[in-house]
């Protein structure tokens, strides 16, 4: 459901307070807002987020040794084959690509799970919860996409709360990169790669409508350059 996005300045103030609490560098005063006053916000449809989570689950399984035949068969039976990006399909079907890079998607998958309401807390100090994989399709036991959706009964977050989380991770992404550049101690168990993965998922799933926003990006088209 599309709603008016929360006040971006107040959300930013809360994000900066969190950075201060974590003793991280603060972005410069001209650091852009993630949206403008009066913009509208919504989440992508729940089924679309569930599909992306299921795809990343298979990609991760391939990175940790799932045979390609089983992975592609599962995706075909789930009718998700066409939703993979070209790099994902090449990796899943042929093993082409850097498995270590695809393994980083665990944190993106965790953020998607938070959006779906099947992960409770996206704490910036802690890595993906240990029980996360139990809440995702059980590939070794052949759980289907449809059976998983029925088992989990996802309850997606409100768009306003998701937007606030996105702004926090937008700021955290800058702060972690700056802290690593300056060789400052990080506050928890995550590094900039993990923070960036979470931001990636949030940037993809949270959709803004307004004069400065274009069409929602594809998964590989998410811009993390700023």
ABEGO torsion letter per residue (X at the ends): XBBBBBBAAAAAAAAAAAAAAAGBBBBBAABBBABBBGBBBBBBBAAAAAAAAAAAAAAAAAAAGBBAAAAAAAAAAAGAAAABBAAAAAAAAAGBEBAAAAAAAAAAAAAAAAAAGABABBBAABBBBAAAAAABBBAAAGBBAAAAAAAAGBBBBBAAAAAAAAAAAAAAAAAAAAAAAAGBBBABABBAAAAAAAAAAAAAABBBBEAABBBBBBAAABBAAX
